[in-house]
Amino acid sequence: MDAFRWQPLTLPDAGQKLFSVDLYDSNNVFVVGNIDAGHAETIGGKALILKTEDGSSWAAVVSPSSQALRALTVADATTVFAVGDGQTIIRSREGGLTWERIRGS
C-alpha cells in the first residue's frame, strides 16, 4: 500500500527550519516552519507554509503572521490550523490557499 511507503520529497531551499507536517490525503500535504533571517525578506517574514498537491512540487503560501510557525493540523479538506511563536494562531478555510490570523502577530 502506498500509504505505508515513505519517499523523499525535495523542498524549495529558503534557509528554512521545518517543524510540523500534516496531510489531508496523500496528495494534499502541508509543512510549516520558519525562515532564517537571510531569506526572510524574500517571502515577507519568518513564517513558512509549504503546500503540495501532488508531492512533486511545493509552493510557498503567504502567511498572515510574521512569527515562526511550529505546528499545524489539517481538520478537513478545506480547514487547516497552524500555531507559532508569539501565541500565533492562523487558519485557512480554503485548503491552504489563503490564511487568516486568529490570534498573535
N, C-alpha and C positions, 0 to 999 in steps of 0.2 A: 504494500500500500504506500502511495506517495506521501501520505500524512506522516509516516514514520521514518522517512528518509531525509537526512539533512544534506543540503547542498550549499556551498559557499556562494555568496552574492557580493558583487562589487558595488560599494557605495561611493558617491562623489567625495573627493578629498576637499574638505573645507576646514582642516585643522580641528576636527570635531572629537568630542568625547561622547560616546553613546551610553545611555543609562537604562533604557527600557524599550522593549519591543512587544507588540501585541498585534493580533490579526483578527479579522472578521472571518475570512476564509483563506484558502491557500493563495488566492490572487490579490487580496487586499491586506497589505502589511504596512504597519506604521512603526517608526523608530523615533525616539526623542532623545535629546541630549543638549550639549552646549558647544559653542564655537569659541576657539581661543581668540585672544584679543587681536592677533594679527589678521584674522579673517572676518571678524565680526562686522566690520563696516560693509563688507560685500553683500551681506544678507540682511543687514539692518538691525542687528542686535545679537545678544548672546544665545537666544533661544533657537533651537534647531528642531524642525519637524521634517522628517523624510517620509514619503509615501510611494509605494509601488502598487501597480495594479496587475503586473504580470511577472514580477520577480527579476526581470532582465534589465530594467532601467528604473532609476529613482528620481524623484523630483523633490526639491526643497519647497516647502509650503511656508508662506509668510505667517508668522506668529504675532498676535496682538500684544505679546509680552516681550520685554527686553531681558527678562530673567531666564537663567538656565532652567530647562525642564528636566525633571528627574524621573518621572513615571507617567505611564498612560494606561488607559483601559478602553477597549472597544466594546461599547454596550450593545450595539446592533449595527445593521448595515449603514445607517446614517449618523449615529451618535458616537462621538469619541471624546473622552475627557483626558486632560493632561494636567499635572501638578508640578510645581517647581519652587525655586528659591523665592524668598520674599512672600510666602503664603500665596503664591500664584496658583490660580485655577482657571483653566481655559476649556472651552467646549466647541466642538464642531457639530453642527446639525445637518451637514451636507457631505458626509462621508470623508471628512478631512480636507475638503477643498477650501473652505474658509473657516475662520475661528473667531470666537468672541471671548473677551475677558469676563470672567465671573467675579474674580477677586484678585487682588495684588496688582503689581505694576508690570 
